[in-house]
Amino acid sequence: MMLTSLYTVICTARLKESSDFYTRLLGFRTTFETDWYVSLRHPGEAGYELALLDHTHPTLPEGYRSRAQGLLLNFEVEDVDAEWHRLVTREGLPPVLELRSEDFGQRHFIVADPNGVLIDIITPIAPTVEYAEQYVGVAGQDVGDGA
């Protein structure tokens, strides 16, 4: 399969609140909006996309019209400590997981969007020796060094 695009669509019962969360707090911009669907794009060269869909809309097969559950979105950032200060300290988002460093090579914290979708804010760090050995190299990248 030759992909031309890939993005996540979150089925939600709280479309407006979710749109506000992703645009106001996480920097996405609205590219398309109806009363049942919102398409979002993050500015920059990579063009990360995310969409929100009213979970009751008939575009979904009848047996699948439920809000997203069990979803964790990872957002890698340059400075997780600055994002902790901005989102938790200043904006008052309650952390689901406090800011911490992990042996497997992440400094991160987790908050939740209005639907309960978990948002993991991450800055890669050097893993411990034990975990560094578990990383599999990718052509052209130095994996497992926190870079």
GIFENNOR-V597584 format. One line per field, one symbol per residue. ss: DSSP state (H for helix, E for strand, L for the rest). phi: phi as a letter, one per 20 degrees, with the letter a starting at -180 (. if undefined). A space follows every 50 residues. Layout:
# GIFENNOR-V597584
ss=???
phi=???
This chain:
# GIFENNOR-V597584
ss=LLLLLLLEEEEELLHHHHHHHHHHHLLEEEEEELLLEEEEEELLLLLLEE EEEELLLLLLLHHHLLLLLLLEEEEELLLHHHHHHHHHHHLLLLLLEEEE EELLLEEEEEEELLLLLEEEEEEELLLLHHHHLLLLLLLLLLLLLLL
phi=.dfdabbedeececffffgfgfefednfcfdbbcfcbcdccefpffmfcb cccgfefffeggfcecffbmdcdedecfcffffgffeefeenfffecfgb ddgeocdbbcccffenfedeeccfcfffggegfefdfdgncdendme
